[in-house]
Amino acid sequence: MKEAWLRGVAANPAAPPDVLLRLLDPAAEAAWEVLCEGRALPAEVVDAVIAHPDPKVRRRFARNPHAAPADRGRLATDPDAKVRAHLAGGPRPGRHPRQALPDDVLVTLLTARDEDFGPGQLVSTAEVAQELVASGQLPASFRHRAVRHENPAVRVYGAHHWIWLGPAQREALLADSDPTVREAARDAGRHLDPAAMEAELPAPDCHQRSLMLGEYAVSRAVVERCLAENRNLYSLARNRHTPADAVARLARDPDPEVRERVAARADLTPALLAELSEDPAPVVRTRALLQPLPRTWGQRAAIDRVIGRTAEQIGRLPTMLTEPDPGWYTECAISDHPLLRRLAATCPALPEDLAHRLAEDPDTEVRHLLALNHPLAPPATLLETFVAAPRQRPCLLSLPRLPRTGLARLLTHEDPEVRALAAADPTLDRPPVALLTDLDPRVRRAAAANPLIPPNLDDPDLAEGAAANSRLTAEQLHNLLDQCDLPPL
C-alpha cells in the first residue's frame, strides 16, 4: 500500500512542489521512476533533482521526455558517467518524441574527456558520444554547423559526415589550422577513395562491408568481383558511386529487390527508367513510376523511410542530414499517389493548410503519419491514430493535442489502453465507477484517479490511482506521505 501511495502521489497532477520534494527522500525510492522520469516537474523540484546526491535520481531525470531539453542538459557535466550516458541516450527509444539538446550541451558531450569523470566509472566519454549520435537528439543543423565550429574536437566530429559534405566544406577541413582536424578529414576522405575502400573492405559479410558497399566510392575491381560472385548486389544497387554500366546490369538482375533499388536511383537514364517501369515485379514498377526524372538522392532517402511500412512501424521520424527541398514535400502533399502523400505527412514543416488537407485524406496511413509527425495535426486525427496504432501510443500520450476529454464513447472499447484513456476523462457525464472493477489494472488505476470519483485510498487494488487523484488537497497528500513514514521538509 505504501509503495502504491508513493507512486500515486508522484503522478498526481495537483501535487504542489513541497509534496513532490518530500518524494526525493531515500525512503520514497519506489516513486522515483514516476517522479523523475514520468512527468513534468516544477522548477524548484527540477533544481533539487539535478542536485540530488543519489545518481539514480539524476539518471531518471536525464531520460525524462517531459522535461525541457535545456533542463536535462544541465546534467551534461554530471560526475557520474551513467548520468551523462542516460542524457546522451535520451528518452527511451520508441516511447517518446526526441527533442534536440541545446548546442552547448551537445558540444560538452561530444568533447568530454574521461578524466572529467570520477574514478571507477564503467562508461567512457567515447561511449557517451556514441549514445548521443544514435539518440536522435543531434539535429541535422548542428551536424552541418559542426564543420565550422570554433572547437576543433567538434570539427573532427563534423568530418565524420564526409560523404554528405559539400566540396567547400571538405576543402576547409582538409586545410584546417588544427592538425587533428586535418588528420580526421584525410581519414574520412578515404570513404570517397576507391582504392582505399578496396584495401579496407572486410572479406566476410558483415555490417561494415554492407555499409562500405552501399555508401563509399567503389573500385572497378570490387564491382566486378561482387557481380561475378553474385554477392552484395543490393548494396551496389543503392550506392550512388556504382558505375553506370554496372547499374544497367543490376537493373536486369533476377532479384526484384536489387532491381527495386536500381529503380529508386536518382541517376537513372530515361531509357533505364522506362524499362524498369514495365518490370514484371510490382514492387519494381511501383518504385520506378513513383517519381519522374529528374530526382535527387535526398528524395530517394526520404521515400526509403516510408515505402513498404505502416505508420505504426514508422512512427515519428527524425530529420535527415540532407532534407529534400520543402517545395517537393508540398508537391507530394497534393499528389494522386498515396505513397507520396504519406511521405508529405512526415514533414513537420508542411504548411498548415496542407496539414489539414492530409488530415482528411482517404488513406488511413496518411492520416496516422500526420498525427505522429506534424505539430498541427488535428486532435481528432491524433485520437484516431491512438486507437489504431498501439505501438505508437506512448509517443501520442506525450502530445498535448491528444484529446483527454469528450471520450465517453470509448469507455467500453475492447482495448484496455483505450478504455484507460477514456476512464481518466474528467468531463464525463457520470463517474466511470464501473471501470473501477475492470479486468485491466491500467483501467482501474485511471478510473480511480479520475476527479469525478472520490479517492478510495484504503483499497489495495485502487490505492495507486486514488493517490494520483487531483481531488486530494495538499494537506491530504502530506498526511499520506506521513503515513508512508517520509520525513517532513
BELVENBEL-V693825 format. One record per pair of residues at least 24 apart in sequence whose C-alpha atoms are under 10 Angstrom apart, sorted by sequence separation. I is the first residue (numbers start at 1). J is the second residue. D is the distance in Angstrom with one decimal. If there is no record, write none. Layout:
# BELVENBEL-V693825
((I/J/D) (I/J/D))
This chain:
# BELVENBEL-V693825
((3/27/9.9) (6/30/6.9) (7/31/4.6) (10/34/6.1) (11/35/6.6) (17/41/8.3) (20/44/9.8) (21/45/6.1) (24/48/8.3) (32/56/8.4) (33/57/8.1) (36/60/5.5) (37/61/5.2) (40/64/8.1) (47/71/8.9) (50/74/7.6) (51/75/9.5) (55/79/9.2) (56/80/9.9) (58/82/9.4) (59/83/4.6) (62/86/5.6) (63/87/6.0) (67/91/10.0) (85/109/9.1) (133/157/10.0) (148/172/8.4) (152/176/8.9) (156/180/7.2) (157/181/8.8) (159/183/9.6) (160/184/7.6) (161/185/9.7) (162/186/9.8) (191/215/8.2) (192/216/5.7) (193/217/6.0) (194/218/4.7) (195/219/6.3) (198/222/6.5) (210/234/8.9) (211/235/7.7) (212/236/9.5) (213/237/9.3) (214/238/6.0) (215/239/5.4) (216/240/8.6) (217/241/5.3) (218/242/6.6) (219/243/9.1) (233/257/9.5) (234/258/4.9) (237/261/5.6) (238/262/6.5) (244/268/8.6) (248/272/7.3) (251/275/8.8) (252/276/8.8) (256/280/8.9) (257/281/9.3) (259/283/9.1) (260/284/4.5) (263/287/5.9) (264/288/6.4) (269/293/8.5) (270/294/9.4) (298/322/6.2) (299/323/7.8) (300/324/9.1) (323/347/9.9) (326/350/7.7) (330/354/7.7) (333/357/8.4) (334/358/8.8) (338/362/9.0) (339/363/9.4) (341/365/9.3) (342/366/4.5) (345/369/5.6) (346/370/6.0) (348/372/9.5) (349/373/9.6) (350/374/7.7) (352/376/6.8) (364/388/9.6) (368/392/9.9) (372/396/7.0) (375/399/8.8) (377/401/8.2) (378/402/8.6) (379/403/5.9) (383/407/9.6) (393/417/8.7) (397/421/9.3) (408/432/9.2) (411/435/8.2) (416/440/6.4) (419/443/6.2) (420/444/7.6) (422/446/8.5) (423/447/4.9) (424/448/8.4) (425/449/9.8) (426/450/6.1) (427/451/9.5) (428/452/8.2) (437/461/9.2) (441/465/9.7) (445/469/9.8) (3/28/7.9) (5/30/9.8) (6/31/5.5) (7/32/8.0) (9/34/9.3) (10/35/5.0) (16/41/9.8) (17/42/6.5) (20/45/7.1) (21/46/9.5) (24/49/7.6) (32/57/6.5) (35/60/8.7) (36/61/4.8) (37/62/7.8) (38/63/9.2) (39/64/7.4) (40/65/8.4) (41/66/8.2) (42/67/9.7) (46/71/7.6) (50/75/7.0) (55/80/6.9) (58/83/6.3) (59/84/7.9) (61/86/8.8) (62/87/4.6) (63/88/8.7) (65/90/7.8) (66/91/9.1) (84/109/7.7) (144/169/9.2) (147/172/8.3) (148/173/8.4) (152/177/9.0) (153/178/9.5) (155/180/9.3) (156/181/5.1) (159/184/6.3) (160/185/7.7) (162/187/9.6) (163/188/8.3) (191/216/5.1) (192/217/4.7) (193/218/7.7) (194/219/4.6) (195/220/9.4) (197/222/9.0) (198/223/9.8) (210/235/6.2) (213/238/8.8) (214/239/4.6) (215/240/7.2) (216/241/7.2) (217/242/7.5) (218/243/8.6) (233/258/6.5) (234/259/8.5) (236/261/9.0) (237/262/5.3) (238/263/9.4) (240/265/7.6) (244/269/9.2) (247/272/9.4) (251/276/7.4) (256/281/6.5) (259/284/6.3) (260/285/7.9) (262/287/9.2) (263/288/4.8) (264/289/9.5) (266/291/9.6) (268/293/8.0) (269/294/9.5) (283/308/9.3) (297/322/9.1) (298/323/6.0) (299/324/5.6) (326/351/9.8) (333/358/7.2) (338/363/6.8) (341/366/6.3) (342/367/8.0) (344/369/9.0) (345/370/4.5) (346/371/8.9) (348/373/5.8) (349/374/7.5) (350/375/9.6) (351/376/9.2) (352/377/8.7) (356/381/9.8) (371/396/8.2) (375/400/9.9) (376/401/8.5) (377/402/9.6) (378/403/9.7) (379/404/9.7) (390/415/9.3) (393/418/9.5) (415/440/9.8) (416/441/9.0) (417/442/7.3) (418/443/8.7) (419/444/9.6) (420/445/8.0) (421/446/7.4) (422/447/8.6) (423/448/8.6) (424/449/6.8) (425/450/6.9) (426/451/6.2) (427/452/8.2) (436/461/9.0) (437/462/9.3) (2/28/9.3) (3/29/8.9) (4/30/8.5) (5/31/8.9) (6/32/9.1) (7/33/8.5) (8/34/8.5) (9/35/8.8) (10/36/8.8) (13/39/8.8) (16/42/8.5) (17/43/8.7) (18/44/9.1) (19/45/9.8) (32/58/9.8) (33/59/9.7) (34/60/9.0) (35/61/8.6) (36/62/8.6) (37/63/6.2) (38/64/6.5) (39/65/8.0) (40/66/5.0) (41/67/7.3) (46/72/9.1) (54/80/9.9) (55/81/9.6) (56/82/9.2) (57/83/9.2) (58/84/9.4) (59/85/8.6) (60/86/7.9) (61/87/8.4) (62/88/8.3) (63/89/7.6) (64/90/7.8) (65/91/5.3) (106/132/8.1) (147/173/7.1) (152/178/6.7) (155/181/6.4) (156/182/8.3) (158/184/9.3) (159/185/5.4) (162/188/5.9) (163/189/8.2) (190/216/8.6) (191/217/6.4) (192/218/8.0) (193/219/8.4) (194/220/8.2) (195/221/9.4) (205/231/9.2) (209/235/9.2) (210/236/8.9) (213/239/6.9) (214/240/8.0) (215/241/7.7) (216/242/9.3) (217/243/9.8) (220/246/9.4) (227/253/9.9) (232/258/9.6) (233/259/9.6) (234/260/9.2) (235/261/8.6) (236/262/9.1) (237/263/9.1) (238/264/7.9) (239/265/8.7) (240/266/8.2) (255/281/9.7) (256/282/9.1) (257/283/8.1) (258/284/9.0) (259/285/9.5) (260/286/8.6) (261/287/8.4) (262/288/8.7) (263/289/8.6) (264/290/8.8) (266/292/9.8) (267/293/8.7) (268/294/8.8) (297/323/9.7) (298/324/5.3) (299/325/8.6) (338/364/9.7) (339/365/9.0) (340/366/9.2) (341/367/9.5) (342/368/8.9) (343/369/8.3) (344/370/8.3) (345/371/8.3) (346/372/7.8) (347/373/6.7) (348/374/4.4) (349/375/8.6) (350/376/9.4) (375/401/8.6) (387/413/9.4) (416/442/7.4) (417/443/7.2) (420/446/5.6) (421/447/9.2) (423/449/8.8) (424/450/5.1) (425/451/8.8) (426/452/6.2) (436/462/7.6) (3/30/6.0) (4/31/8.6) (7/34/6.4) (8/35/9.6) (11/38/7.7) (12/39/9.4) (13/40/9.2) (17/44/7.1) (18/45/8.5) (21/48/7.5) (25/52/9.6) (29/56/9.2) (33/60/6.3) (36/63/8.6) (37/64/4.2) (38/65/7.7) (39/66/5.8) (40/67/5.7) (41/68/9.9) (47/74/9.7) (51/78/9.7) (55/82/8.3) (56/83/8.1) (59/86/6.0) (60/87/9.2) (62/89/8.8) (63/90/5.1) (64/91/6.0) (65/92/8.3) (106/133/9.7) (151/178/9.9) (152/179/9.2) (153/180/8.1) (154/181/9.0) (155/182/9.6) (156/183/8.7) (157/184/8.5) (158/185/9.0) (159/186/9.0) (160/187/8.9) (161/188/7.9) (162/189/6.7) (163/190/9.9) (189/216/10.0) (190/217/8.8) (191/218/9.1) (194/221/9.4) (195/222/9.5) (205/232/8.4) (212/239/9.1) (214/241/8.7) (215/242/9.6) (234/261/6.9) (237/264/9.2) (238/265/6.9) (240/267/7.8) (252/279/9.4) (256/283/7.6) (257/284/7.7) (260/287/6.5) (261/288/9.5) (263/290/9.5) (264/291/8.4) (266/293/7.8) (267/294/8.2) (268/295/8.9) (297/324/8.5) (298/325/8.8) (302/329/9.9) (319/346/9.7) (338/365/8.6) (339/366/8.2) (342/369/6.6) (343/370/9.3) (345/372/8.8) (346/373/5.2) (347/374/6.7) (348/375/6.4) (349/376/9.6) (372/399/9.3) (390/417/8.4) (416/443/6.4) (419/446/8.9) (420/447/7.3) (423/450/7.1) (424/451/8.3) (425/452/8.8) (426/453/9.4) (2/30/9.3) (3/31/7.3) (6/34/9.3) (7/35/7.8) (10/38/8.9) (11/39/7.0) (13/41/9.7) (17/45/6.4) (21/49/8.8) (24/52/8.0) (26/54/8.6) (29/57/8.7) (32/60/7.5) (33/61/8.6) (36/64/6.7) (37/65/7.2) (38/66/7.3) (39/67/7.8) (40/68/8.8) (43/71/9.2) (50/78/8.9) (55/83/6.9) (58/86/9.1) (59/87/7.6) (62/90/7.0) (63/91/4.4) (64/92/8.6) (73/101/6.8) (76/104/9.3) (77/105/8.9) (129/157/9.9) (148/176/9.6) (152/180/7.7) (153/181/7.5) (156/184/5.9) (157/185/9.7) (159/187/8.9) (160/188/6.1) (161/189/9.9) (162/190/9.3) (163/191/7.1) (194/222/8.8) (211/239/9.6) (213/241/9.4) (214/242/9.0) (233/261/9.6) (234/262/8.8) (237/265/8.2) (238/266/9.8) (251/279/9.6) (256/284/6.6) (259/287/9.6) (260/288/7.7) (263/291/9.6) (266/294/7.2) (267/295/7.6) (296/324/7.8) (318/346/9.4) (319/347/8.8) (333/361/10.0) (338/366/7.4) (341/369/9.7) (342/370/7.9) (345/373/7.0) (346/374/6.8) (347/375/9.8) (348/376/8.4) (371/399/9.8) (387/415/8.3) (390/418/9.2) (416/444/9.8) (419/447/9.3) (422/450/9.9) (424/452/9.1) (6/35/9.5) (10/39/8.5) (11/40/9.6) (16/45/9.9) (17/46/9.9) (25/54/10.0) (32/61/9.2) (35/64/9.5) (37/66/7.8) (38/67/9.5) (58/87/9.4) (61/90/9.9) (62/91/7.9) (63/92/6.8) (69/98/9.6) (72/101/8.3) (73/102/7.3) (76/105/6.1) (147/176/9.9) (152/181/6.4) (155/184/9.0) (156/185/7.5) (159/188/6.5) (160/189/9.2) (162/191/7.7) (163/192/7.3) (213/242/9.1) (259/288/9.6) (266/295/5.0) (267/296/8.1) (296/325/9.7) (299/328/8.4) (317/346/6.9) (318/347/9.7) (319/348/9.3) (341/370/9.8) (344/373/10.0) (345/374/7.1) (348/377/9.5) (417/446/9.9) (436/465/9.9) (24/54/9.5) (34/64/9.8) (36/66/9.6) (37/67/8.5) (61/91/9.5) (65/95/9.0) (66/96/9.1) (69/99/6.8) (70/100/9.4) (71/101/9.6) (72/102/9.9) (73/103/9.8) (75/105/8.8) (76/106/8.4) (152/182/9.9) (155/185/9.3) (159/189/8.7) (162/192/8.6) (265/295/8.1) (266/296/5.2) (267/297/8.4) (299/329/9.4) (316/346/7.6) (317/347/8.7) (318/348/9.9) (344/374/9.9) (371/401/9.7) (387/417/8.6) (388/418/9.8) (26/57/9.8) (33/64/9.5) (36/67/9.3) (60/91/9.6) (65/96/6.5) (66/97/9.9) (68/99/8.7) (69/100/7.0) (70/101/6.7) (71/102/9.9) (73/104/8.7) (74/105/7.8) (76/107/9.5) (77/108/7.4) (101/132/9.8) (106/137/8.7) (153/184/10.0) (160/191/9.9) (264/295/9.2) (265/296/8.3) (266/297/5.5) (308/339/9.1) (311/342/8.6) (315/346/9.1) (317/348/9.5) (371/402/9.3) (386/417/9.4) (387/418/6.5) (64/96/9.5) (65/97/7.6) (68/100/10.0) (69/101/5.3) (70/102/6.3) (73/105/5.7) (76/108/6.5) (77/109/8.1) (106/138/7.4) (156/188/9.8) (265/297/7.2) (266/298/8.8) (307/339/6.8) (310/342/9.7) (314/346/9.5) (316/348/9.9) (345/377/9.5) (386/418/7.9) (387/419/10.0) (411/443/9.7) (24/57/8.0) (65/98/7.7) (68/101/9.0) (69/102/6.9) (70/103/9.8) (72/105/9.3) (73/106/8.6) (76/109/6.3) (81/114/9.0) (84/117/9.7) (106/139/9.9) (251/284/9.8) (264/297/9.0) (266/299/8.3) (306/339/7.8) (307/340/9.1) (333/366/9.7) (65/99/8.4) (70/104/9.6) (75/109/10.0) (147/181/9.5) (265/299/9.7) (266/300/7.0) (306/340/9.1) (70/105/8.1) (73/108/9.5) (77/112/8.6) (81/116/9.1) (82/117/10.0) (100/135/9.5) (101/136/9.5) (102/137/9.1) (103/138/8.8) (107/142/9.8) (264/299/9.5) (265/300/6.9) (307/342/8.7) (311/346/9.6) (383/418/9.7) (386/421/9.8) (69/105/9.3) (73/109/9.6) (76/112/9.3) (80/116/9.6) (81/117/6.2) (99/135/9.7) (100/136/7.3) (101/137/5.7) (102/138/9.0) (103/139/9.4) (106/142/8.8) (264/300/6.3) (265/301/9.7) (303/339/8.4) (306/342/7.4) (307/343/8.4) (79/116/7.3) (80/117/6.5) (81/118/8.0) (98/135/7.9) (99/136/7.6) (100/137/4.2) (101/138/6.8) (102/139/9.6) (264/301/9.2) (303/340/7.9) (306/343/6.3) (78/116/9.1) (79/117/5.2) (80/118/6.8) (81/119/9.9) (85/123/7.6) (98/136/6.0) (99/137/5.7) (100/138/5.7) (101/139/8.3) (305/343/8.5) (77/116/8.1) (78/117/8.0) (79/118/5.8) (80/119/9.4) (81/120/9.7) (82/121/8.1) (84/123/9.2) (85/124/8.9) (88/127/9.5) (89/128/7.9) (97/136/9.1) (98/137/6.1) (99/138/8.5) (100/139/5.9) (103/142/7.3) (107/146/9.3) (261/300/9.9) (264/303/8.9) (303/342/9.3) (304/343/9.6) (77/117/8.6) (78/118/9.5) (79/119/9.4) (80/120/9.8) (81/121/6.2) (82/122/7.9) (83/123/9.9) (84/124/10.0) (85/125/8.5) (88/128/6.2) (89/129/9.2) (97/137/9.8) (98/138/9.5) (99/139/8.6) (100/140/9.6) (102/142/9.6) (111/151/8.7) (264/304/8.7) (303/343/6.6) (306/346/8.6) (80/121/7.4) (81/122/7.4) (82/123/6.5) (84/125/8.8) (87/128/8.7) (88/129/7.1) (89/130/8.8) (90/131/8.6) (111/152/9.3) (112/153/9.5) (302/343/7.4) (303/344/9.8) (305/346/9.7) (79/121/9.4) (80/122/9.6) (81/123/5.7) (82/124/9.2) (85/127/7.7) (86/128/8.4) (88/130/8.3) (89/131/5.0) (90/132/7.8) (93/135/8.0) (100/142/9.6) (103/145/9.9) (107/149/9.6) (111/153/6.0) (302/344/9.7) (80/123/9.1) (81/124/7.3) (85/128/4.9) (88/131/5.5) (89/132/5.6) (92/135/9.3) (93/136/9.3) (103/146/9.9) (110/153/7.8) (111/154/7.0) (261/304/9.8) (81/125/7.8) (84/128/6.8) (85/129/8.2) (87/131/8.9) (88/132/4.3) (89/133/8.5) (90/134/9.7) (91/135/8.6) (107/151/8.4) (110/154/7.0) (299/343/10.0) (302/346/9.4) (83/128/9.7) (84/129/9.5) (85/130/9.2) (86/131/8.4) (87/132/8.1) (88/133/8.1) (89/134/7.5) (90/135/6.2) (91/136/9.8) (111/156/9.9) (302/347/9.9) (424/469/9.9) (81/127/9.8) (82/128/8.5) (85/131/6.7) (86/132/9.2) (88/134/8.8) (89/135/5.1) (90/136/8.1) (91/137/9.6) (107/153/8.7) (108/154/9.6) (111/157/9.2) (81/128/8.0) (84/131/9.6) (85/132/8.0) (88/135/6.9) (89/136/8.5) (90/137/7.2) (107/154/6.8) (110/157/7.9) (194/241/9.5) (290/337/7.7) (84/132/9.6) (87/135/9.5) (88/136/9.5) (89/137/8.2) (106/154/9.3) (88/137/7.9) (192/241/8.9) (290/339/8.1) (291/340/9.1) (87/137/9.7) (88/138/9.6) (290/340/7.9) (163/215/7.8) (317/369/9.4) (163/216/7.7) (286/339/9.8) (311/364/8.9) (312/365/8.6) (315/368/8.8) (316/369/7.7) (37/91/8.7) (163/217/9.5) (310/364/9.7) (311/365/5.6) (315/369/7.0) (316/370/9.3) (310/365/6.6) (311/366/7.8) (314/369/8.0) (315/370/9.8) (316/371/9.0) (317/372/8.5) (318/373/9.1) (309/365/9.5) (310/366/9.6) (311/367/8.8) (312/368/7.9) (315/371/9.4) (316/372/5.3) (317/373/6.9) (240/297/8.2) (311/368/6.0) (312/369/8.2) (315/372/6.1) (316/373/5.3) (310/368/9.1) (311/369/5.3) (314/372/9.2) (315/373/7.7) (316/374/9.0) (310/369/8.7) (311/370/9.0) (311/371/9.5) (312/372/9.1) (311/372/8.2) (238/300/9.8) (306/369/9.5) (69/137/9.3) (312/385/8.8) (311/385/9.1) (312/386/9.9) (315/389/9.3) (312/388/8.5) (313/389/8.9) (315/391/8.5) (316/392/8.6) (311/388/10.0) (312/389/5.4) (315/392/6.4) (311/389/7.9) (312/390/7.6) (313/391/7.9) (314/392/9.2) (315/393/10.0) (310/389/9.6) (312/391/6.3) (313/392/8.4) (316/395/8.2) (311/391/9.9) (312/392/6.2) (315/395/8.4) (316/396/9.7) (311/392/8.9) (312/393/9.5) (315/396/9.8) (165/321/9.7) (164/321/7.7) (165/322/9.5) (164/322/7.5) (161/321/9.1) (144/321/8.0) (140/318/9.0) (141/319/9.3) (143/321/7.4) (144/322/9.4) (139/318/8.3) (140/319/6.5) (141/320/9.5) (142/321/9.5) (138/318/9.5) (139/319/7.0) (140/320/6.3) (141/321/7.7) (136/317/9.3) (137/318/8.8) (138/319/9.5) (139/320/8.5) (140/321/4.8) (141/322/9.4) (136/318/6.4) (139/321/8.1) (140/322/7.5) (135/318/9.9) (136/319/8.5) (140/323/8.9) (97/315/9.3) (98/316/8.8) (100/318/9.9) (96/315/10.0) (97/316/6.7) (98/317/9.3) (99/318/9.3) (94/314/10.0) (95/315/9.8) (96/316/8.8) (97/317/8.8) (98/318/7.8) (94/315/8.0) (95/316/10.0) (97/318/8.9) (94/316/8.6) (97/372/9.0) (97/373/9.2) (95/391/8.5) (96/392/8.7) (94/391/8.3) (95/392/7.2) (96/393/9.1) (97/394/9.2) (98/395/9.6) (94/392/7.6) (95/393/7.8) (96/394/6.1) (97/395/6.0) (94/393/9.8) (95/394/4.9) (96/395/4.3) (97/396/8.7) (94/394/8.0) (95/395/5.2) (96/396/7.8) (94/395/7.4) (95/396/8.8) (96/397/8.5) (97/398/7.8) (93/395/9.9) (95/397/9.3) (96/398/6.7) (97/399/8.8) (95/398/8.9) (96/399/9.1) (65/395/9.8) (66/398/7.5) (65/398/8.0) (66/399/9.9) (39/398/9.7) (8/445/9.3) (12/449/8.4) (11/449/9.7) (8/449/8.6) (5/457/7.9) (12/464/9.8) (4/457/9.6) (5/458/10.0) (11/464/9.1) (12/465/8.9) (15/468/8.6) (28/481/9.2) (8/462/9.9) (10/464/9.7) (11/465/8.9) (12/466/9.2) (14/468/8.3) (15/469/9.5) (5/460/9.5) (8/463/7.6) (9/464/7.9) (12/467/7.0) (13/468/7.3) (14/469/8.0) (15/470/7.7) (19/474/7.3) (1/457/8.8) (4/460/8.1) (7/463/9.5) (8/464/4.5) (9/465/8.9) (11/467/8.3) (12/468/4.0) (13/469/8.0) (14/470/5.1) (18/474/8.9) (19/475/9.2) (22/478/8.8) (28/484/8.3) (1/458/8.2) (4/461/9.2) (5/462/9.6) (6/463/9.6) (7/464/6.3) (8/465/5.8) (9/466/8.8) (10/467/8.6) (11/468/5.6) (12/469/6.1) (13/470/6.2) (14/471/8.0) (15/472/8.4) (16/473/9.3) (17/474/9.8) (20/477/9.7) (27/484/8.6) (28/485/9.1) (1/459/8.6) (2/460/9.6) (4/462/8.8) (5/463/6.0) (6/464/7.6) (7/465/8.8) (8/466/7.0) (9/467/5.2) (10/468/7.4) (11/469/8.9) (12/470/6.1) (13/471/10.0) (14/472/7.8) (15/473/8.0) (16/474/6.7) (19/477/7.0) (20/478/9.7) (23/481/8.3) (27/485/7.9) (28/486/7.2) (1/460/6.0) (4/463/6.0) (5/464/5.2) (8/467/4.5) (9/468/5.2) (11/470/9.7) (12/471/9.5) (14/473/7.9) (15/474/6.5) (19/478/6.4) (22/481/8.0) (27/486/6.5) (1/461/9.0) (3/463/9.4) (4/464/4.5) (5/465/8.3) (7/467/7.9) (8/468/4.3) (9/469/8.3) (12/472/8.8) (14/474/8.0) (18/478/8.9) (22/482/10.0) (26/486/8.9) (27/487/8.8) (1/462/9.5) (2/463/8.8) (3/464/8.2) (4/465/8.3) (5/466/8.0) (6/467/7.7) (7/468/8.0) (8/469/8.0) (9/470/9.5) (16/477/9.2) (25/486/7.2) (1/463/6.7) (2/464/9.1) (4/466/9.3) (5/467/5.4) (6/468/9.2) (15/477/7.4) (19/481/8.2) (24/486/9.6) (25/487/7.8) (1/464/8.0) (4/467/7.9) (5/468/8.1) (9/472/9.5) (14/477/9.6) (15/478/9.5) (23/486/7.8) (25/488/9.6) (4/468/9.8) (22/486/7.0) (23/487/9.6) (25/489/9.4) (12/477/9.3) (22/487/7.3) (22/488/6.7) (21/488/9.6) (22/489/6.3) (9/477/7.0) (21/489/7.7) (9/478/9.5) (19/488/9.2) (18/488/9.3) (19/489/9.0) (6/477/9.8) (9/480/8.5) (18/489/7.7) (5/477/9.4) (9/481/8.4) (6/480/8.5) (5/480/7.4) (6/481/7.3) (5/481/8.0) (2/480/8.8) (5/483/9.5) (6/484/7.6) (2/481/8.6) (5/484/7.9) (6/486/9.8) (2/483/7.8) (3/484/8.1) (2/484/5.5) (1/484/8.9) (2/485/9.0))
